[in-house]
Amino acid sequence: MNSDAVLLLETVNFAAEKHRNQRRKDPEGTPYINHPVGVARILSHEGGITDIEVLQAALLHDTVEDTDTSTAELEANFGPIVARIVQEVTDDKSLPKQDRKRLQVEHAPHCSRQAKLVKLADKLYNLRDLNRCTPAGWTEEHVQEYFAWACEVVKGLKGTNLALEEKLEELFKQKGVQL
């Protein structure tokens, strides 16, 4: 087995262990691990990304934010580049939600290309998920607000990956949101 395949399997295993008791907010309570795996797949399958560190960061992108994982733990296990990419896309959960959302919009243009790729794929996955199935307790207005906010984040990521950006633009158009 080649070393990239081994690295990806180790990374998937780590993420699966960290997210093992988490569920998505959809009515089915989908296992959370489906999300980071889906984000990595969007990058490779639709974005044409083969950079192993970007794919690893996609698999790990929510571990620091949503589990007991530290950046130091990621660095020890996966190296400084993967840890940095994950850190760049991690929200500070000690801040109120509105501040976190505002900071995502403000920080997006200043992220590394690697972090921008993860953010694009993450937004694409989440918006498709919202179209597929509204989370429990979300109104249509809440969904529309999420699309409008996601569009503001994506504006700061433009020029990173045309294929992913075109797919996002199509989703925004369907919701009447202008990129």
NUMARKE-580985 format. One record per residue (C-alpha): residue number from 1; residue in three letters; x, y, z. Coordinates in steps of 0.05 Angstrom, whole numbers, plus 5000, padded with zeros to 4 digits. Example, Ala and Ser with C-alpha at 12.3 -4.5 7.8 and 13.67 -1.06 7.14 Angstrom:
NUMARKE-580985
{atom 1,ALA,{5246,4910,5156}};
{atom 2,SER,{5273,4979,5143}};
***
This chain:
NUMARKE-580985
{atom 1,MET,{5000,5000,5000}};
{atom 2,ASN,{5028,5068,4983}};
{atom 3,SER,{5045,5117,5039}};
{atom 4,ASP,{4990,5167,5020}};
{atom 5,ALA,{4938,5112,5027}};
{atom 6,VAL,{4966,5092,5095}};
{atom 7,LEU,{4966,5165,5118}};
{atom 8,LEU,{4894,5175,5096}};
{atom 9,LEU,{4871,5112,5131}};
{atom 10,GLU,{4906,5133,5195}};
{atom 11,THR,{4873,5201,5189}};
{atom 12,VAL,{4804,5172,5177}};
{atom 13,ASN,{4812,5126,5236}};
{atom 14,PHE,{4834,5184,5281}};
{atom 15,ALA,{4775,5227,5259}};
{atom 16,ALA,{4726,5169,5267}};
{atom 17,GLU,{4750,5156,5338}};
{atom 18,LYS,{4745,5230,5356}};
{atom 19,HIS,{4675,5238,5327}};
{atom 20,ARG,{4649,5168,5346}};
{atom 21,ASN,{4593,5191,5391}};
{atom 22,GLN,{4572,5252,5350}};
{atom 23,ARG,{4513,5258,5303}};
{atom 24,ARG,{4493,5310,5250}};
{atom 25,LYS,{4432,5354,5264}};
{atom 26,ASP,{4390,5322,5209}};
{atom 27,PRO,{4327,5284,5229}};
{atom 28,GLU,{4362,5217,5216}};
{atom 29,GLY,{4419,5235,5263}};
{atom 30,THR,{4471,5216,5211}};
{atom 31,PRO,{4538,5195,5241}};
{atom 32,TYR,{4581,5258,5244}};
{atom 33,ILE,{4642,5224,5211}};
{atom 34,ASN,{4603,5224,5145}};
{atom 35,HIS,{4614,5300,5143}};
{atom 36,PRO,{4690,5303,5144}};
{atom 37,VAL,{4695,5243,5099}};
{atom 38,GLY,{4647,5277,5051}};
{atom 39,VAL,{4687,5342,5053}};
{atom 40,ALA,{4751,5304,5035}};
{atom 41,ARG,{4714,5267,4979}};
{atom 42,ILE,{4688,5333,4950}};
{atom 43,LEU,{4760,5359,4948}};
{atom 44,SER,{4788,5298,4914}};
{atom 45,HIS,{4729,5277,4870}};
{atom 46,GLU,{4700,5345,4850}};
{atom 47,GLY,{4757,5393,4863}};
{atom 48,GLY,{4813,5350,4834}};
{atom 49,ILE,{4855,5359,4897}};
{atom 50,THR,{4909,5307,4909}};
{atom 51,ASP,{4950,5345,4962}};
{atom 52,ILE,{4951,5294,5018}};
{atom 53,GLU,{4957,5347,5073}};
{atom 54,VAL,{4895,5383,5048}};
{atom 55,LEU,{4856,5318,5046}};
{atom 56,GLN,{4880,5301,5116}};
{atom 57,ALA,{4860,5370,5141}};
{atom 58,ALA,{4791,5360,5110}};
{atom 59,LEU,{4783,5295,5149}};
{atom 60,LEU,{4805,5329,5213}};
{atom 61,HIS,{4775,5399,5202}};
{atom 62,ASP,{4724,5395,5259}};
{atom 63,THR,{4765,5355,5310}};
{atom 64,VAL,{4794,5415,5348}};
{atom 65,GLU,{4728,5453,5345}};
{atom 66,ASP,{4681,5396,5364}};
{atom 67,THR,{4721,5345,5403}};
{atom 68,ASP,{4775,5343,5457}};
{atom 69,THR,{4830,5345,5405}};
{atom 70,SER,{4884,5398,5412}};
{atom 71,THR,{4925,5430,5356}};
{atom 72,ALA,{4987,5401,5390}};
{atom 73,GLU,{4957,5331,5385}};
{atom 74,LEU,{4944,5341,5311}};
{atom 75,GLU,{5015,5366,5300}};
{atom 76,ALA,{5044,5307,5338}};
{atom 77,ASN,{5003,5257,5297}};
{atom 78,PHE,{4999,5290,5229}};
{atom 79,GLY,{5052,5344,5226}};
{atom 80,PRO,{5054,5420,5228}};
{atom 81,ILE,{5022,5433,5160}};
{atom 82,VAL,{4959,5392,5173}};
{atom 83,ALA,{4954,5423,5243}};
{atom 84,ARG,{4960,5493,5214}};
{atom 85,ILE,{4907,5482,5161}};
{atom 86,VAL,{4859,5454,5214}};
{atom 87,GLN,{4874,5513,5260}};
{atom 88,GLU,{4859,5562,5204}};
{atom 89,VAL,{4789,5533,5194}};
{atom 90,THR,{4773,5524,5268}};
{atom 91,ASP,{4723,5571,5301}};
{atom 92,ASP,{4737,5595,5372}};
{atom 93,LYS,{4679,5563,5409}};
{atom 94,SER,{4690,5610,5469}};
{atom 95,LEU,{4660,5666,5426}};
{atom 96,PRO,{4586,5677,5415}};
{atom 97,LYS,{4558,5646,5351}};
{atom 98,GLN,{4548,5712,5316}};
{atom 99,ASP,{4620,5733,5329}};
{atom 100,ARG,{4645,5666,5302}};
{atom 101,LYS,{4603,5675,5239}};
{atom 102,ARG,{4628,5746,5229}};
{atom 103,LEU,{4700,5724,5239}};
{atom 104,GLN,{4693,5670,5186}};
{atom 105,VAL,{4672,5723,5135}};
{atom 106,GLU,{4729,5769,5157}};
{atom 107,HIS,{4783,5715,5158}};
{atom 108,ALA,{4765,5678,5094}};
{atom 109,PRO,{4805,5722,5046}};
{atom 110,HIS,{4867,5717,5090}};
{atom 111,CYS,{4869,5641,5096}};
{atom 112,SER,{4922,5599,5061}};
{atom 113,ARG,{4901,5567,4995}};
{atom 114,GLN,{4900,5499,5031}};
{atom 115,ALA,{4852,5525,5084}};
{atom 116,LYS,{4809,5559,5031}};
{atom 117,LEU,{4801,5492,4996}};
{atom 118,VAL,{4777,5458,5059}};
{atom 119,LYS,{4729,5516,5073}};
{atom 120,LEU,{4700,5513,5002}};
{atom 121,ALA,{4688,5438,5006}};
{atom 122,ASP,{4659,5445,5077}};
{atom 123,LYS,{4610,5499,5055}};
{atom 124,LEU,{4591,5458,4993}};
{atom 125,TYR,{4577,5396,5036}};
{atom 126,ASN,{4536,5435,5087}};
{atom 127,LEU,{4495,5472,5035}};
{atom 128,ARG,{4480,5408,4998}};
{atom 129,ASP,{4460,5376,5064}};
{atom 130,LEU,{4413,5434,5079}};
{atom 131,ASN,{4381,5426,5010}};
{atom 132,ARG,{4374,5351,5022}};
{atom 133,CYS,{4345,5356,5091}};
{atom 134,THR,{4330,5414,5139}};
{atom 135,PRO,{4360,5404,5208}};
{atom 136,ALA,{4311,5393,5265}};
{atom 137,GLY,{4284,5460,5290}};
{atom 138,TRP,{4307,5500,5229}};
{atom 139,THR,{4257,5544,5193}};
{atom 140,GLU,{4261,5560,5118}};
{atom 141,GLU,{4282,5631,5140}};
{atom 142,HIS,{4340,5601,5180}};
{atom 143,VAL,{4362,5561,5120}};
{atom 144,GLN,{4359,5623,5076}};
{atom 145,GLU,{4401,5662,5127}};
{atom 146,TYR,{4453,5606,5128}};
{atom 147,PHE,{4458,5608,5052}};
{atom 148,ALA,{4466,5684,5053}};
{atom 149,TRP,{4521,5679,5107}};
{atom 150,ALA,{4556,5622,5071}};
{atom 151,CYS,{4556,5664,5008}};
{atom 152,GLU,{4592,5720,5045}};
{atom 153,VAL,{4645,5670,5068}};
{atom 154,VAL,{4653,5641,4998}};
{atom 155,LYS,{4663,5710,4968}};
{atom 156,GLY,{4728,5714,5008}};
{atom 157,LEU,{4750,5646,4981}};
{atom 158,LYS,{4740,5662,4907}};
{atom 159,GLY,{4798,5646,4860}};
{atom 160,THR,{4817,5583,4897}};
{atom 161,ASN,{4784,5526,4859}};
{atom 162,LEU,{4739,5541,4799}};
{atom 163,ALA,{4703,5474,4799}};
{atom 164,LEU,{4681,5480,4872}};
{atom 165,GLU,{4664,5553,4865}};
{atom 166,GLU,{4619,5539,4805}};
{atom 167,LYS,{4582,5485,4844}};
{atom 168,LEU,{4572,5534,4902}};
{atom 169,GLU,{4549,5589,4855}};
{atom 170,GLU,{4496,5542,4827}};
{atom 171,LEU,{4470,5526,4897}};
{atom 172,PHE,{4468,5600,4915}};
{atom 173,LYS,{4430,5616,4850}};
{atom 174,GLN,{4378,5563,4867}};
{atom 175,LYS,{4366,5599,4933}};
{atom 176,GLY,{4365,5668,4902}};
{atom 177,VAL,{4431,5688,4935}};
{atom 178,GLN,{4481,5727,4892}};
{atom 179,LEU,{4554,5707,4897}};
***
